[in-house]
């Protein structure tokens, strides 16, 4: 069993839909990161959180430490949100473990 | 200019050739990483360095070596490339002055070994 799992693997949505991507992990962590990888390959950090909830524009990330689960929500999705979303956990400052990614396609 | 720069961005080479991927950063971070990405798999750690005199193996270090020439530079070498090293390689940095650190990635180096 992988230490970090994501669901779904692939997701297709219509523009304007509310989207949820889930991440579950099995190890102790100091923080959880959500990353976005665009088709060109570059990876950017969206959120880093260790408790509760964070919001940035149309993106919301939540984490439940007891359940070892995090969700990334996108409200009013847009075709430019099409990308691979990667969940990564950080284990007490030493290293990062990455999920396999969720490929999102938002159709106009 | 990008905070984390990788060169080359694309490289096609033949089995047995020596390849070096270079990474430089302007973030002033001590921690640098080399990751490999394969389709359907998460990023996997090859090597990491917490300062200029520190080199650590990751989960898939066999067949690779690294050099941390300065705080800003971290290069990855494939001494004798083989086809299963065909992948997308990422350099990343983080600032772990605090308990946790945000990761900053280069744009990736796509390597094809024929």
Interface residues (C-beta under 8 A of the other chain):
Chain A: X2 X4 X30 X31 X33 X35 X40 X41 X42 X43 X44 X45 X48 X50 X86 X88 X90 X92 X93 X95 X96 X97 X98 X99 X100 X101
Chain B: X33 X35 X40 X41 X42 X43 X44 X45 X48 X58 X88 X90 X92 X96 X99 X100 X101 X102 X103 X104 X105 X107 X108 X110
